[in-house]
Amino acid sequence: MNATDQLAALSGATVAVTGGFGLVGSRIVHKLRAIGAKPLAVGRLDAYGFPVYSSVFRISPADPDVIAGDITDTALMDDVLARSDYVIHAAALADVAECTRNPGAALQANIQGTQTVLDAAARHHHTLKRLVFVSSASVYGVGAGSSVAGARFSEENPLRPASVYANTKLWGEHQTALALSGSDASYAIVRYFSVYGEPQVVKENSHSWVVAWFAMRAALGLPLHLNGGGRQVRDFVHVDDIATATLLAAVTDRADGATINVGTGRATSIRQVADLVRRHRPAAQILETPRPQGDPLGACADTTRMREVLDWAPQVDIEDGVRRYLQWLERTPEAIPAWLHAEAGAAA
């Protein structure tokens, strides 16, 4: 059975998507709309600014299935989950650098917010079919920065989070199991590796989302920063594949209670990403810079469990994904934030 056939089980179902205004959440919402499900997208509008949500992510508070609100709002989450068949809990302060600078905000969003969602799920466990908690490969730790075959993160590996963000994600995994184990509500945990792809938009003072960073800087004639020389490796997973895997985790029987890596099984160095961008933008220059605090050396995913449990594999490789992003950016230059234009103007 292919993914389209599997996801047909969601047709007519109501699916709450926390973080529904973000890159991953909005893509999940659009997929749900396309297959005839009824998404309830819950989120805040303060991460990027309203124009990004409406014109780039194509999510608007005027949409009937969109709810502008905070996941720490108990009454809101109780109302949303009372109406839902499934929950995709993707809301988080997902910027490693921002979590490091402001751990209080990370605790509020990623711990208090998650607890509020889980409390509501537990209250409505008789009607909820499954909650999918979105976690991160950062729970594994810094990694070896190697592309050799043995440098893989398996779901059975010891977990050694090395950042505030990773700590909150590991807590969320444990708390999901504690809150929902033994109830009628099913759960699954998906550990995302490095998400990228259109319409990703960079945030100021962040070092995450390197494909978008390099593409936007190249478009403005700014140098591509190779933090730590670019020897770190990542398992880059296109947002289309991330959204599909997350929804499959919601409907696949074998995913009940499972923790699943979502990756490609291929390690790509940051320097290789710069080279892929420069293949299409040969004028782009490279500047080596220090490796930021908390930035992992990385490894790729062991995808054995994902392939066996979900009966699925990612469809977009990094070469095609970078090309698609660069083409999208050419068509959507308004996605480049004003503050990055200002940096380019100051450097000119």
N, C-alpha and C positions, 0 to 999 in steps of 0.2 A: 504494500500500500504506500503511495507517495504522500508527501506532506499535505498537499491540497486535499486529498481524500480524508486524511486523518483529522485535519482542522475543520472539516465539514461538521464535525460533532459540535462545534461551537455555534453553528447557525441557530439563531433565535435565542441564544443564551445571553444573559446579562453579565458582563465582565467588568468589575471595578479595576481600574488601572491607576494606582497611585504614582505620582511623578509623570502623569500623562501629558504634561506640557514639555517634557525634555526630549532629547534626541531619541532614546530608546522607547520611552513611553509613548511619544507621539507616533512613532512607526508602528508600535503594537496597536494603537488605537485605529490607525488607518487600515491595518490588516484586518482587524475585527470588523470594521465597517464593510470592507470588501467581501467578507465571507458571510455577511448577513447576521452577525452578532450585534449585541447592543452594548457598546462600551459606555462606561461611566468614568470619564477622565477627571481625576482629582489632582490639583496641583496649585502651586504658587506662580506668580508672574514676575518675580523679582530677580531671577537668575540672569536673564539676558536683556530684558526690556521688551515691551509689548510688540514693537515692529518685527522682532525676530520670531516671536510665537505666531503672529498672524501671517506674515509674508513668507517666512522661511520654513518653519515647522508646520504651517497650515493648521494651527490649532487656535481657536478663538473662544473667549468666554461667551460669545453670542451663540455658539453652537449648542443645540439642545442637549447633547451628551457630554458637555464640558462643565465642570464645577470648579470655580476658583475658590480655593480654601486651603487650610493647613491640616496636615494629617495628625497634628497634635490636638485637633478639635474633636473631643470625644463625641459630642452630639452629631457632628457631621459624619464621622466615620461610622457611627452606629446606624445612621440613616442610610448611608451608601451601601454598607455591607448587608443590611436587612433586605435590600433590593437585589442582591447579587447572587449569581450562581457560582462564579469563580472570582478570585482576587489575584491580580498580579501586583505585588508590592515592590515597585521599582523606585519609589521616592527616596531620595537620600541627598545629603551634601556629598557629592561624589568626587570633588576636587581634592586630591591628596594634599596639595600645597595649602589650600584654604583650611582644611581640617587641621593641618599642622600649626598654622598661624592662629587659628581660632577654635581650639578644642571644645569650648563651651557650645559653639554653634553646631559642631559635629554631634555632640551628645544630645542636644535638643532635637535635631532633625533625625539622626540615625538610630538613637536609642529611645528617647521619649516618643518620637513619632512611630517607630516600629512597635513599641509596646501598646500604643493606642490602637493601632491597626490590629494587633494580635488579640487585644482584649475584645474588640468588636467581633473579630472572627470567632473567638471562643463563645461569645454570647449567641452567635447565630450558627453554631456548628451543625445544627440539624438540617439547615437548608444549603449551606455552602458545600459545593462538591470538591473544591480544592483551592488552597492558597499556594501561590508560587512566590517564594522569597528570593529576591535578586541579591546575590552575593558577588564576591570578587575573587579573582586569583591572587589578590594581594594577601589573602589569609595565609598563603604558603610561605611568605617571607621574601627575602631579597633575591633568592635564586643564585645561579652560578654565572649568568651572563654568557651561556654557551649555547651553540647551535648543534652540538653533537647529539646523537640519537638518545643517549642516556639522560640528558638534561631535560627531564620532563616532570611536570607536576601531576601526580596521580591523586585521586580522591582519598587514597589510603595513606598518603604522605603525612608526616608530622606537620602541624600547623604552627607557624612562628611569625605572627604578624609583626611588622616592623614600622608601622605608622599608626597614627590616631585613626585614620580612615579604616585601615585593615582591622584594628581592634574592634571598631564598632560593627563591622561586617561579621566578624567571627561571633561576637555577642549575639547578633541578630540570628545567625544560624542556630546557635544553641537555644536561644529563647523561642524561636519558632517551633523547634521540636518539643520543648518543655510545655509550651502553651497549648499545642494541638495534639500531641501524642495522647492516646487514650480517649480521645473524643471521636465523634462521628466525622469531623472535618479532616480531610486528607491534606497533605502538604508535600511540596517538593522544593528543593533548593538548587538554584542554578548559579554556578560560579563563572561569571564572565571573564574572559581574557580581554585583550585590548580592543575595545570597540572603536570603530572608525566608519567613515562613509558619509555621503551626502544625506542630510543637510547639516552636518556637524559645524558648530560655530565655536571659536576659541573664546576663552575668558581671560581677562586681564590678570597679570601676575600669577599665571598658572603655567605649569610645564607639561600638562596632560594633553592628549589628543594631538599627537605629533604630526599625523598626516595633514590635518587641517592647518596646524601651525605652519608647516613647511609650505603648503600650497598657497596660503594667504600671504605669507612673507615673500614668496617668490613672485606672486602677482604684483606686489607693491615695490619690488626691487630691493627688498631688505635681505640681509644675509640669513642663512639657515643655521641656527645655533645647534651645534652638536655637543650637548651637555655630557661632560665626561668623555668626550671624544667619540660619542655615538656607538660605543661598543656594547651597550645594553641591548638585549634582545627582547622582543615581544612576539606574542602569538596574536596577530592582527585578525580580528573577526568582523566582517562587514555587518553593519547594523541591520540589513535585511535578513541575514542569517541569524543574528542575535534574536530578532523578533520572532522568527519562525521557531527557533529552538525553545524559546520561552513559552510560546503557546502550545507547542507539542508537549512540554513538561506538564502543562495544565490538563491535557486530555488523555495522555498515554497511561494506561493502567499500570504498567510496570514502573512508572515514575513515582508512584505513591511511596512517600517516605524516603525517597532517594536524594542524594546529593550528586549533582552532575556537572562536570566541567563543560563549558561551552567554548570550544576553541577549534583550531584547524589542525593542530598537531605539527605545525611548521613554525620554526623560530626565524624571525627576520630582525636583523640589527637596525638600530636607528640610522646608522650610516647608510645602510642599504635603502632605507626609505628616502633619505636625502638623494641618493643616486637615482631612484625611480622618479622623483619629482624633477630632478635636473635632466633626465632623459627627455622630458617634455618641455622643460623650461631651462635650456642650457646656459642662460645668462646668470642663473642664480649662483651666488657665492656662498661659501661655507665658512663659519667662524666657530672655532672650538672654545667651549666655555666649561666651567666647573659643573660636576654632577650635583644636582640639588639634594638637600636633605630628604631622606625618605624615598628617593627614586630608586626602585629595585633594579638589580642587574638583570633579572628576568630569566625565564625559561619558557618552553611551550607546553601545551596541554597534552596529557595522555587522554586521548579521546575514545578509548576502548568502551568505557561505560556509556558515553553519549551515543555512540553508534549502535551499541547493543540494546539499550533501553529505549531510545527514541526511534531506532531504525532509520537513521537519517545522518547526513553529512553536509557540511557547509558547501555552498555553491559558488562563492565568489572568492577568487584568490587575490593576493595582495597586488599583483601587477595590474589586474583588471580593475580592482577597487580604487587604486590611486588614479588610474586613467579616468575612471568615471567621476571621481571627486573633482579632478582638475577641469573636466568638461562641464560639470555642474557649476563650478565656481565661475567659469567664463560666462555662463548663461545667467548667473545670479550674483553679480558683483556687489549687490546691496548686502549680501551676507557678511562682507568684511566689516568689522565694527569700526566706528568712528575713531576710537582711541588708537587703533592700529594705523589708520590713515594718518593720524596726527604724528605718530612715531615716524612714519615714512616721510612726512613733510619736514619734520625736525632734522632728519638725517640727510635730506637732500642738499 
